[in-house]
Structure formats: structure tokens, C-alpha cells
Amino acid sequence: MPAGATPKREGEFKELEQRFKKEGRYRGREEEVAARIVNKQRSQYGETRAEREKDKQGKSPDRGLPLEDYQTLTISQIEARLDGLSNAEIRKIRTYEARHKNRKTLLHKLDRRLVH
């Protein structure tokens, strides 16, 4: 794991690596694949140096969304915060979700909110 990874991400990395070895997946590349998966998660959640720099410069992809710290929220947390948002704000969240995380469950819930 690269420097700067949290203990949580380090644990995820080790768990993935061990699981891949146990399952016989990615023979000889278990460490590399586990690191790539964890690094992708770190990037998605703004935990890498590059993502923190983007945020400082105002270029973070979730800037301007009606829900603060959107990238770190779970589906249930997002759903709980949708009350009081306009259809335009919900559409903005839906567009962002479809382009970035593309969580089918959340997209379905957003679509239902827009219909009613």
C-alpha cells in the first residue's frame, strides 16, 4: 500500500490479498490487484493526495451538489437527506450518480422520487 493509506484501507488490502490467494484468483498478482482495488476506492472517496488537491482547487467532482460530502455518503444516508430537495436538485444528484458511482439501487430510488 502507498504511504498515506489509512489503517482501514490497509486492512482491506490485506483481506483482499488473502482472499485472492485462498481462492486462487490472480495467481502471482494478488498483491497488485488488491492494491489497485483499494487505491481506486481511496480515489473515489477523496483519500488520495491528488483528490485532496482537486478539492482544494475547487475541482472535486461532487462540488456543487446539493448534498455536502456526497462521495462519502451511503445509499441510506443519501436517501435520508433527499427530503426537502427540489426535483432539479434530485436530477443533479441523479446525473452525478449515473456518471460516477452508478449505484443501481440509488438510481432507482432517485427515479422514483422524480416520478412522484
Buried (B, 14 or more C-beta within 10 A) or exposed (E): BEEEBEEEBEEBBBEBBEEBBEEEEBEEEBBEBBBEBBBEBBEBEBBBEEBEEBBEEEEBBBEEBBBEEBBEBEEEEBBEBBEEBEEEBBBBBBEBBEEEEEBEEBBEBBEEBEEE
